[in-house]
């Protein structure tokens, strides 16, 4: 009996010690967890509702003020803080499209930390909101054959390693003998080589249009447009003269040869197109109109330009308007009526009219936005190489 009692005491003691250790470990774990970063309340932002209203949320318990800025609204909207420190606001309904937006936290502009869709740009930090609506748009990802987007690099003796994003259409890899026309697509001044795919959805637009039989299968080349480090990233628009000269050398001597050596693209001028947005639009007109033996499709999306530069930047085209008309299959300009570049583009088109240079214009509502860029690309892509 005495032995059994001693054994019972030992088991009780072991259980007591084990329980104490478990409680101690639990306390340690809780203290560790509470002391670690990232254990914040669950915050969903943006949350798109069935009626196309959208709720935005931002966790900032110590902030004094949080506002929402987005290209889907005319003015900044204030968010309201709850007891946990989550600021929120619901806006809309918003017309289906893709829009850049950001928060302003105590006067500081920040992207949405809960949204992985970031606007690639060297001048500002924005997130991207996509409202799809009930019917798919031309840039909506759909159940169709998709092309391939590749991140590639080529070398420039002056500029070093250069980055370029290249889209090959559906079926490119399956048919090793087929050659394709090529579109060189240039981004805006502070954008990057990723902006045309992540914001402009160039690859998705072409996937959808090709599937619908509305666009020719084509390779799209989207290079980085700043001639950095020769040209400072703070030197202004891509279409300034110094950047034009450095980028032209890189474009003609390095980028085009790289593409033609590594991709099955046609090399005649009727199979080459060049287009661009804003500063990249000014660059596309400069390169295309002054190299008509290379390009017969020249396109500007709200192209950046100045009236005092018209003659210099259009020297070849202005010198012989009749030859320009013969050389070009399409000279196309799209711009929004609320775009800050609308007036200078309007003056440019008046000069083209006076000189008898043939072009197509596409004027739409809205401003200097990537929403208009998607519209411009989806419109002109149906005209190229036909």
Secondary structure as the mmCIF struct_conf table of DSSP 4:
data_model
#
loop_
_struct_conf.conf_type_id
_struct_conf.id
_struct_conf.beg_label_comp_id
_struct_conf.beg_label_asym_id
_struct_conf.beg_label_seq_id
_struct_conf.end_label_comp_id
_struct_conf.end_label_asym_id
_struct_conf.end_label_seq_id
HELX_RH_AL_P HELX_RH_AL_P1 UNK A 2 UNK A 35
BEND BEND1 UNK A 36 UNK A 36
TURN_TY1_P TURN_TY1_P1 UNK A 37 UNK A 38
HELX_LH_PP_P HELX_LH_PP_P1 UNK A 40 UNK A 42
BEND BEND2 UNK A 46 UNK A 46
STRN STRN1 UNK A 47 UNK A 48
TURN_TY1_P TURN_TY1_P2 UNK A 50 UNK A 51
BEND BEND3 UNK A 52 UNK A 52
STRN STRN2 UNK A 54 UNK A 59
TURN_TY1_P TURN_TY1_P3 UNK A 61 UNK A 62
BEND BEND4 UNK A 64 UNK A 64
STRN STRN3 UNK A 66 UNK A 70
TURN_TY1_P TURN_TY1_P4 UNK A 71 UNK A 72
BEND BEND5 UNK A 73 UNK A 75
STRN STRN4 UNK A 77 UNK A 78
STRN STRN5 UNK A 80 UNK A 81
TURN_TY1_P TURN_TY1_P5 UNK A 83 UNK A 84
BEND BEND6 UNK A 85 UNK A 85
STRN STRN6 UNK A 86 UNK A 91
BEND BEND7 UNK A 96 UNK A 96
STRN STRN7 UNK A 97 UNK A 105
TURN_TY1_P TURN_TY1_P6 UNK A 106 UNK A 107
STRN STRN8 UNK A 108 UNK A 110
TURN_TY1_P TURN_TY1_P7 UNK A 113 UNK A 114
STRN STRN9 UNK A 118 UNK A 119
STRN STRN10 UNK A 121 UNK A 121
BEND BEND8 UNK A 122 UNK A 123
STRN STRN11 UNK A 126 UNK A 131
BEND BEND9 UNK A 134 UNK A 135
TURN_TY1_P TURN_TY1_P8 UNK A 138 UNK A 139
BEND BEND10 UNK A 140 UNK A 140
BEND BEND11 UNK A 143 UNK A 144
STRN STRN12 UNK A 148 UNK A 156
TURN_TY1_P TURN_TY1_P9 UNK A 157 UNK A 159
STRN STRN13 UNK A 160 UNK A 168
TURN_TY1_P TURN_TY1_P10 UNK A 170 UNK A 174
TURN_TY1_P TURN_TY1_P11 UNK A 176 UNK A 177
STRN STRN14 UNK A 180 UNK A 180
STRN STRN15 UNK A 181 UNK A 186
TURN_TY1_P TURN_TY1_P12 UNK A 189 UNK A 190
STRN STRN16 UNK A 191 UNK A 191
TURN_TY1_P TURN_TY1_P13 UNK A 193 UNK A 194
HELX_RH_AL_P HELX_RH_AL_P2 UNK A 195 UNK A 198
TURN_TY1_P TURN_TY1_P14 UNK A 199 UNK A 199
BEND BEND12 UNK A 200 UNK A 200
HELX_RH_AL_P HELX_RH_AL_P3 UNK A 202 UNK A 211
TURN_TY1_P TURN_TY1_P15 UNK A 212 UNK A 213
BEND BEND13 UNK A 214 UNK A 215
STRN STRN17 UNK A 218 UNK A 223
TURN_TY1_P TURN_TY1_P16 UNK A 228 UNK A 230
BEND BEND14 UNK A 231 UNK A 231
TURN_TY1_P TURN_TY1_P17 UNK A 233 UNK A 234
BEND BEND15 UNK A 235 UNK A 235
TURN_TY1_P TURN_TY1_P18 UNK A 238 UNK A 239
BEND BEND16 UNK A 240 UNK A 240
HELX_RH_AL_P HELX_RH_AL_P4 UNK A 241 UNK A 250
HELX_RH_PI_P HELX_RH_PI_P1 UNK A 251 UNK A 255
HELX_RH_AL_P HELX_RH_AL_P5 UNK A 256 UNK A 262
BEND BEND17 UNK A 263 UNK A 263
STRN STRN18 UNK A 265 UNK A 265
BEND BEND18 UNK A 268 UNK A 268
HELX_RH_3T_P HELX_RH_3T_P1 UNK A 269 UNK A 271
STRN STRN19 UNK A 272 UNK A 277
TURN_TY1_P TURN_TY1_P19 UNK A 278 UNK A 278
HELX_RH_AL_P HELX_RH_AL_P6 UNK A 279 UNK A 289
TURN_TY1_P TURN_TY1_P20 UNK A 290 UNK A 290
TURN_TY1_P TURN_TY1_P21 UNK A 292 UNK A 294
BEND BEND19 UNK A 296 UNK A 296
STRN STRN20 UNK A 297 UNK A 301
BEND BEND20 UNK A 302 UNK A 302
HELX_RH_3T_P HELX_RH_3T_P2 UNK A 307 UNK A 309
HELX_RH_AL_P HELX_RH_AL_P7 UNK A 310 UNK A 313
TURN_TY1_P TURN_TY1_P22 UNK A 314 UNK A 314
HELX_RH_AL_P HELX_RH_AL_P8 UNK A 315 UNK A 319
TURN_TY1_P TURN_TY1_P23 UNK A 320 UNK A 320
HELX_RH_AL_P HELX_RH_AL_P9 UNK A 321 UNK A 327
BEND BEND21 UNK A 329 UNK A 329
STRN STRN21 UNK A 330 UNK A 336
TURN_TY1_P TURN_TY1_P24 UNK A 337 UNK A 338
BEND BEND22 UNK A 339 UNK A 339
TURN_TY1_P TURN_TY1_P25 UNK A 340 UNK A 341
HELX_RH_AL_P HELX_RH_AL_P10 UNK A 342 UNK A 355
TURN_TY1_P TURN_TY1_P26 UNK A 356 UNK A 356
STRN STRN22 UNK A 360 UNK A 364
BEND BEND23 UNK A 365 UNK A 366
BEND BEND24 UNK A 368 UNK A 368
HELX_RH_AL_P HELX_RH_AL_P11 UNK A 370 UNK A 380
TURN_TY1_P TURN_TY1_P27 UNK A 381 UNK A 385
#
